[in-house]
């Protein structure tokens, strides 16, 4: 009952826009323009734009609670890594928190990454199952960032590879799945099917040159049966953070065409 209730708060109309904001750890200062070093500056605009949920690491959730508390759903990401690690260790995520800690922050869900195909896949799956056990105990939804990455994977966006990752995430008990966009509506529809009914959201990924190009990707994901998007850089690196978030929300929740939604950036 708890899991279903919390999941429904996130997926209000079976769709969701999540502002994913773990880049300070994962990528470091190079991801942020100088006037956006302060996380609160970005989060204030995202929250005011009406985003459904935000995904933060435990420390950042504490530092910014006055911005998001009682306004949006919180997803606490319980794994992470830095880009400062040696290259051979880049495909390993480390445990950073617990489900109990997330509950104490009033989180609606928790999240963890699995790099399917990584040399460290076994270690990340062990951590996944520890988190899965805790989440089951407390009725917490568990989002998996199902990212196929590793020395044997030549193209992480290959539809067959992404389909495999989505199916693997469903097999190990994910309640929601975040994964790569495969480049077309038809191929992403197969990813959604492979997830066996588990909600699938698109990873926002690197910044698209034109905002409308990203909105078209989101539109295709929704048309393919996807449940939405978990986006970071394509919002916080936008010249109009609030406008870009509103535009994405219109595509996801109102089925707005990208040409209509992009007008939000002019406001």
HELIX and SHEET records of a PDB file:
HELIX    1   1 UNK A    2  UNK A   10  1                                   9    
HELIX    2   2 UNK A   23  UNK A   26  1                                   4    
HELIX    3   3 UNK A   29  UNK A   31  5                                   3    
HELIX    4   4 UNK A   34  UNK A   36  5                                   3    
HELIX    5   5 UNK A   39  UNK A   48  1                                  10    
HELIX    6   6 UNK A   58  UNK A   63  1                                   6    
HELIX    7   7 UNK A   65  UNK A   68  1                                   4    
HELIX    8   8 UNK A   87  UNK A   89  5                                   3    
HELIX    9   9 UNK A   99  UNK A  104  1                                   6    
HELIX   10  10 UNK A  121  UNK A  138  1                                  18    
HELIX   11  11 UNK A  159  UNK A  171  1                                  13    
HELIX   12  12 UNK A  185  UNK A  194  1                                  10    
HELIX   13  13 UNK A  211  UNK A  223  1                                  13    
HELIX   14  14 UNK A  233  UNK A  236  1                                   4    
HELIX   15  15 UNK A  241  UNK A  254  1                                  14    
HELIX   16  16 UNK A  258  UNK A  261  1                                   4    
HELIX   17  17 UNK A  262  UNK A  266  5                                   5    
SHEET    1   A 9 UNK A  16  UNK A  20  0                                        
SHEET    2   A 9 UNK A  53  UNK A  57  1                                        
SHEET    3   A 9 UNK A  73  UNK A  77  1                                        
SHEET    4   A 9 UNK A 109  UNK A 116  1                                        
SHEET    5   A 9 UNK A 141  UNK A 148  1                                        
SHEET    6   A 9 UNK A 176  UNK A 179  1                                        
SHEET    7   A 9 UNK A 199  UNK A 203  1                                        
SHEET    8   A 9 UNK A 228  UNK A 231  1                                        
SHEET    9   A 9 UNK A  16  UNK A  20  1                                        
SHEET    1   B 2 UNK A  79  UNK A  80  0                                        
SHEET    2   B 2 UNK A  94  UNK A  95 -1                                        
END                                                                             
